[in-house]
C-alpha cells in the first residue's frame, strides 16, 4: 500500500503542508488506486493549513474525469 508523506513548512510566513503520494501503477489494480487516492484526500482534509499536494498518481485518462472529480467533490463538500 502506498502512503501519503507530509512535511510542515512555512513559506513567506504562511504555514503549509507539503504532501505527496505514489499510487498503485498497474491498470489491473484500479480499485486499489482509487482507495489510495481517497486515503490521500482524507489526509488532505485533516490539515489545518494550506496544502500543496503532488505525486505520481498513475491515473489513467479514463479515471481522471470520473474518479478524481467525483472523489474531490465528495471529499470537500
C-alpha positions as CSV (number, residue, x, y, z in Angstrom):
1,X,0.0,0.0,0.0
2,X,1.3,3.4,-0.9
3,X,1.3,6.1,1.8
4,X,0.9,9.8,2.0
5,X,4.1,11.7,3.1
6,X,3.7,15.1,4.6
7,X,6.0,17.8,5.8
8,X,5.1,21.0,7.6
9,X,6.7,24.2,6.2
10,X,6.4,27.9,6.3
11,X,6.6,29.9,3.1
12,X,6.6,33.7,3.3
13,X,5.1,33.4,6.8
14,X,2.3,31.1,5.6
15,X,2.0,27.7,7.3
16,X,1.5,24.9,4.8
17,X,1.6,21.2,4.4
18,X,3.6,19.7,1.6
19,X,2.2,16.3,0.7
20,X,3.0,13.6,-1.8
21,X,2.0,10.0,-2.6
22,X,2.8,7.3,-5.2
23,X,-0.3,5.4,-6.0
24,X,-0.6,1.8,-7.4
25,X,0.5,1.8,-11.0
26,X,-0.9,-1.2,-12.8
27,X,-4.2,-1.0,-14.8
28,X,-5.5,-4.2,-13.1
29,X,-5.3,-2.5,-9.7
30,X,-7.6,0.5,-10.4
31,X,-9.7,-0.3,-7.3
32,X,-6.7,-0.2,-5.0
33,X,-5.5,3.1,-6.7
34,X,-9.0,4.6,-6.0
35,X,-8.8,3.6,-2.3
36,X,-5.3,5.1,-2.1
37,X,-6.5,8.3,-3.7
38,X,-9.3,8.5,-1.2
39,X,-6.8,8.0,1.6
40,X,-4.7,10.9,0.2
41,X,-7.8,13.2,0.0
42,X,-8.8,12.2,3.6
43,X,-5.2,13.1,4.8
44,X,-5.5,16.5,2.9
45,X,-8.8,17.2,4.6
46,X,-7.3,16.7,8.1
47,X,-4.8,19.5,7.5
48,X,-5.4,22.8,9.2
49,X,-3.5,25.0,6.8
50,X,-2.7,25.4,3.1
51,X,-1.9,22.2,1.3
52,X,0.3,21.6,-1.7
53,X,-0.2,18.0,-2.9
54,X,1.6,16.3,-5.8
55,X,2.9,12.9,-6.7
56,X,2.8,10.0,-9.1
57,X,-0.9,9.3,-9.0
58,X,-0.7,6.9,-12.0
59,X,-4.2,7.8,-13.1
60,X,-5.4,6.7,-16.5
61,X,-7.1,9.2,-18.8
62,X,-10.5,7.4,-18.2
63,X,-10.0,7.6,-14.5
64,X,-9.2,11.3,-14.3
65,X,-12.5,12.8,-15.2
66,X,-14.6,10.3,-13.3
67,X,-12.7,9.3,-10.2
68,X,-10.7,12.5,-9.4
69,X,-13.6,14.8,-9.9
70,X,-16.1,12.6,-8.1
71,X,-13.6,11.9,-5.2
72,X,-12.7,15.6,-4.9
73,X,-16.3,16.7,-4.9
74,X,-17.2,14.1,-2.3
75,X,-14.1,14.8,-0.2
76,X,-14.5,18.5,0.1
77,X,-18.3,19.0,0.4
